[in-house]
Amino acid sequence: MQGNAQKPLRLIRRSFADRPAFGTAVSEAILIRVAAGELPATFRLHRPARELAFAKQDRVASGFAAAIEAAREGGFEPVLRLAGGRAAVFHEGTLAIAWSQPDPRPVARVQDRFRQAAEIVTAALRAVGVDARTGEIPGEWCPGAWSVSARDEVKLAGIGQRMIAGAAHIGAVVVVEGSDLVREALDPVYRALDVDWDPGTVGSVADEVPGVGLADVEAALIAELGARYEVVGAEIDPATLELAADLERRHDAGVTR
């Protein structure tokens, strides 16, 4: 989807690494306010800490409680994510994307949004030297048609989506460093959830191009955004933070329901 170069897009860089559930709640609060017309399209690019993001499908699995315990034993805080799919790992060597876009007919443009997000991530990774490609790899973590891989062999980024009336959210995680952490965290969690996967499909940007780090990938992603939008730096406003505080509890995977 080209032709958006003159369309403004707010870019927020603030992280909440010490409060993973709150960080997810901030993304939901932005989505709600974008849908209500209170905020324009907003792109969050931030650095998370160690968290294990569970999806709705995980939550109804018989092994969910055991998966939460496995995540905690591995040093990862369990949270409930906004987008669909299966459990995904965030840690200090990953980059998180949360992109809220207003849309009066969000269901009609599901594939367009997936395609656009995948194109941006793929192009950014190619810019730093990765042979990045779009498409699912058999056995990958949180499988999806719009995953981004290296060489069609190891997954580097997962992309999910959530829609509400009036807006859509694209969520993504890019594994820049620490592919071993992803494998170690996910293996016991997926065993608890009875998810069949191949740990050998986990990769990272640094595995592909040694020396490339978080700052390099951040800069490449922002450059790709800038080729498509008028990117405007922004901060999270008090009203959004207040709404996020009200939503935080529902993203805490450890809260009894």
N, C-alpha and C positions, 0 to 999 in steps of 0.2 A: 504494500500500500504506500505509494509515493504520493507526492503532491501535497504534503502537509507542512512544508517548510515554513510557511507563514502562520501556521496555527500555533498559538502559545501553549506551552506545557509546563506546569509547575514541577520543579525538581526539588525534592526534599532529601537531605542526606542524614538526618538525625537518626541515631540508633537508640535502642533501649535494651542493650545486651544483658543488663542485670535484671530485667523484668520481661522475660520472653512472652508471657501471656499478655502483658500490657502492650508490648510491641505489636502483637497480632491484633489486639483490640484497636490500636491506633489505625491500622489499615482498614479495619471494618468501619470505624467511625468516619474515616475519609470517604469510603465507599458510600455510606449512608448520606453524608452531606453532599457529595457529588450528585447522587440520585435526586436529592431534594432541590438541586439548583443553588445550593449555598456555597459550593466550591467548584472551581473549574477542574478540568482533567489534571490529575496529579500522579506523578511518578516518584515513588520512593526507591532509592538505591542506598542500601545500608549494610553495615557489617554486624552480623548477629554473633551471639556466643553459642555455647553448646546446648542445642535444643533438639528434641525429637518431635516433629510435627505430625500428628495423627490426623487422618481424614475421617469423614463420617462412616465410611465403609469399615474402617478399623474399629471404630467405636462400638459397632454392633457385633463384632467378632467375639466368639466365646473366650478367646485368649487375651482380650484387651487388658484386663487387670494385670496379667502376667507380663504383657508387653510393656506396660507402664513401669512395672518394677524392674524389668530388664533395662529399660532406658535409664532409669535412675541409678542402677548399679553400675552402668557404664559411664556415669557422670554427665548425662544429658537430661535436661529438664523437659518433661513431657508437656506439650501444648496441643490444643485443637486448632487446626489450620482453617483458613477460609475456603481455599480451593479444594477440588475433589482429588481423586487418585488414591494412593496408599501412603503409608508413612514415609517421611523424607527427613534427612539429616541436615541440620545447619550447625556450623561451628565456626571458629575464628578464622578458618581458611576459606570460607565461602562468602559469596555476595548474595544478598537477598533483594528481590525486586517485588514491589507491590504497586501495581498500576491501576488506578481507577479512572474510568472513562464514562462520561455521560452518554446515554443511548436510550432513546424512547422505545426502541425495539431491540433489546439486547440479544434475544434468542436468534434473531435473523442474521446476526453478524458474528456468531460464535467462531466459525472457522476463519473469518477474516482477522479477528483479534489474535487467535492462535498463530496464524501465519505471520502476522506482523511482528509479534513478539519473538517468534523463532527466527525470523529474518534478522532482527536487530541483534540478538544474541549470537547467532551464527556469524554474521558479518563482523561483529566485534572480536570474536575469537579468531577469526581468520586474520584480522588486522594485527594480532599479536603473534601470528605464526602457526596457529593450529590448523590442521586439516579438518575443519569443522563441517559437519553435515547434519541435516535434519531428518529425523525418522527414528522409529522405535527399534531397539536392539533386543533380540530374544533374551529373556532372562534378566532384563535390566530392573533396577529399583524404580518403584512408582512408574510403571510403564505407561507410555503415551505416544501417540502418533507424532507429536510435535516436540519430542525430546531432541536435545542437541548432543551429538556424539563427536568423538574424534575417530576418523577413518571408518566409521560404521562399526566400530569394535568396542569402544568404551564410552559410557555415558558421562557427559560433563555437566549437563543442565537439564532440569525438569521444569515443565511449565504446566500450570493448572489454571482453572478459571472458575469464577463464581459470579452468578447473575442475580440481580434483584430488579424490581420495577424501577426503570429509569437509569440504570447504570450497570456496568460490569467491572469486575476485578480480575486482573491477570496477576498471578503469583508465580514466582520462579526462584530457583536456587541455582547458582553457578558454583561448581566446585573448582576453585582456583588452586588450592593446595590441600594436602591432607586426605588423599583418597583412602589411606589406611584407616583413618578415623571413621569414615563413612562405612567401610566394610565392618569394622569392629563393632560399631554401634548398631547397625542394621541387622546383622546376622542373628543375634538372640531375639531381637524384636520380631523379625519376620518368622522365626521359628515358633514363637509364641502365638503369632497371628495365623500360622499355617499358610504363609505366603511362599510359594515356590519361586526362587530366584537364583541367579548365578553371581556370586560375589566378584567373580573375575571380570564382570562388565563395568565395574566402578573405575573411573579414571579421574584425572584432574588436569587442569591446564599446565601446571608445573611439571607433571609427568611427561607431557607432550613437548613442552618447550621450557627446559630448565632455565631458571633465572627470571621468568615472568611471574610477577606477583600481583597482589590485590590492587595496588595503585595503577598498574598497567592495564588491567582488565576494566577497572572503573573508568579510566580515561577513555578507553576504546568504546565502552558502552555509551558514555556521554557524547562522544563524537558521533556515534551512529544516530543517537537521538537528535543531535543538532543538525544532522543532514536531512531530517524529516520534519522537525518542529522548531519553532522559536522557543528554546529552552530558557526558562526564567527561574533562577534560584528562589527558594521560598522556605519559610519556617512553618512549623505546626502551630496553629493559633490556639488560644486558650479554650475556645468553645469545643474544638476537636479533642483536645486533651481531657476536657471534662466529660465528654461523651465516652471517650475511651475508658475512663475510670469506671464508668457505669457498666461497660461491656466486658471488662477484664475477666471477671469471674467465669464467664462462660467459655473462655479460651484456656482455662486451667484444667488440663486433662486429669489432674488428681482430685478434683472436686467431685464428691459423691453426687450422683444424679438419680 
